Amino acid sequence: MPPGFLARRAALRLLDAVLRRGQPLETALHSAAQGLPGPDRALVHAIAAGVLRHMPDLDTLIDGATTKPLPDDAKARTVLRLALAQALLLDTPHHAVVATALPLVDGGPRKLVHGVLGNLLRSGVTLPDPPSLPEAARARWQVAWGDAMTSAAQVALGTRPPLDLSLKDPGATADWATRLGGTSLAPGHVRLPAETDVTTLDGFSDGAFWVQDLAASLPARLLGQGGGRHALDLCAAPGGKTMQLAAAGWQVTSVDQSARRLERLSETVERTGLATDIVCADLMRWQPTEKADAILLDAPCSATGIFRRHPDVLHRIGPRQIAEMAEIQAALLDRALGWLKPGGLLVYATCSLEPAEGEAQIAALLERRRDVRPRPIDGIVLPAGLASDAAGQLRTLPFMLADAGGLDGFFMATLETI
């Protein structure tokens, strides 16, 4: 086999896991690239992510070079996608692209793949900038948010997001922004270029900060200062919001059902020196021993709001998955509200661009629960350009703060028990 073939075969397995079996890219990477050295694993990820980020446009090229359309799930189509992604996005030499692609279709339409790939590479095809959104996501977001959002989402899909840091000491924001050579868009936040290696930064080993998109830091900010009160961080891993709450003076109990993800939380706790009580449990079975003053429910969701970091969600998520997630969110909301002291505050958040997991979810909750009401977001410093509404809700969309590097898509709402 030619050099590099094993990495390409792993990329093919990874794309199959995402597109056919619906597995998240990061989850499937471990098994798809098992046994490969670090640089090859990175290549596998880069190839697959490139395909997923540009798949509609890659398919347009492929369809324009074939007399009879290949089925969407045909192995030959996937091989052509990953081969073209290497040539057009990773600048892989054409001879290496062809040599590593053809063995992937041994026993299949090798001659077809060779002909299509050769014709496209010789003709000097390129990919559009920005990339096209998958039609299903584009149509859904067009209805929900309009032209400005879908256009901004295309730009975001083709742009590496910046590296955002949340600071252990928000009072030292100006100092850390200067020391790290970054910019700050809110107290306790520093933004750095996308290519920054966080582990090499001054202050990382001392636990002065952790990686967390600015939008993802907003839900915990809405709870304000803890003053020693007790907060539950539900669905807490990998732990950025737990760290924020602990740094703000809350006594935090962090609950998540993923032992593997909680390991990351434990590592961050150890590095930062912040304290939290970590519980590995299924929230539909777990019960706290006492009611909390505040709850942050970062609910399981479609994760379509983080598509610029995880483009696989654009291909794995559709109406069925969104409806299933909305059912889980409703059940968790009802359950969590029972763990809140009278007058306590609950912040509900999802990293989703789907109204069913955000605005509609809260509207349905307020319709069925008369013991809960919205609480206006007061006294919380938000990044310039963001504002909450009178119902205590905050929505971030891709076009917001675009000139400063943009934001992930989030929905959050503040509620209090009556």
Stockholm file with secondary structure:
# STOCKHOLM 1.0

chainA/1-418         MPPGFLARRAALRLLDAVLRRGQPLETALHSAAQGLPGPDRALVHAIAAGVLRHMPDLDTLIDGATTKPLPDDAKARTVLRLALAQALLLDTPHHAVVATALPLVDGGPRKLVHGVLGNLLRSGVTLPDPPSLPEAARARWQVAWGDAMTSAAQVALGTRPPLDLSLKDPGATADWATRLGGTSLAPGHVRLPAETDVTTLDGFSDGAFWVQDLAASLPARLLGQGGGRHALDLCAAPGGKTMQLAAAGWQVTSVDQSARRLERLSETVERTGLATDIVCADLMRWQPTEKADAILLDAPCSATGIFRRHPDVLHRIGPRQIAEMAEIQAALLDRALGWLKPGGLLVYATCSLEPAEGEAQIAALLERRRDVRPRPIDGIVLPAGLASDAAGQLRTLPFMLADAGGLDGFFMATLETI
#=GR chainA/1-418 SS CCTTHHHHHHHHHHHHHHHTTCCCHHHHHHHHTTTCCHHHHHHHHHHHHHHHHHHHHHHHHHHHTCSSCCCTTCHHHHHHHHHHHHHHHSCCCHHHHHHHHGGGGTTSCHHHHHHHHHHHHHTTCCCCSSCCCCHHHHHHHHHHHCHHHHHHHHHHHTSCCCEEEEESCGGGHHHHHHHHTCBCSSTTEEEECTTCCGGGSTTTTTTSEEECCHHHHHHHHTTCCCTTCEEEEETCTTCHHHHHHHHTTCEEEEEESCHHHHHHHHHHHHHHTCCCEEEECCTTTCCCSSCEEEEEEECCCCCGGGTTTCTTHHHHCCHHHHHHHHHHHHHHHHHHHTTEEEEEEEEEEESCCCGGGTHHHHHHHHHHCTTEEECCCCSCCCCTTCCCCTTSEEEECTTTTGGGTCCCCEEEEEEEEC
#=GC SS_cons         CCTTHHHHHHHHHHHHHHHTTCCCHHHHHHHHTTTCCHHHHHHHHHHHHHHHHHHHHHHHHHHHTCSSCCCTTCHHHHHHHHHHHHHHHSCCCHHHHHHHHGGGGTTSCHHHHHHHHHHHHHTTCCCCSSCCCCHHHHHHHHHHHCHHHHHHHHHHHTSCCCEEEEESCGGGHHHHHHHHTCBCSSTTEEEECTTCCGGGSTTTTTTSEEECCHHHHHHHHTTCCCTTCEEEEETCTTCHHHHHHHHTTCEEEEEESCHHHHHHHHHHHHHHTCCCEEEECCTTTCCCSSCEEEEEEECCCCCGGGTTTCTTHHHHCCHHHHHHHHHHHHHHHHHHHTTEEEEEEEEEEESCCCGGGTHHHHHHHHHHCTTEEECCCCSCCCCTTCCCCTTSEEEECTTTTGGGTCCCCEEEEEEEEC
//
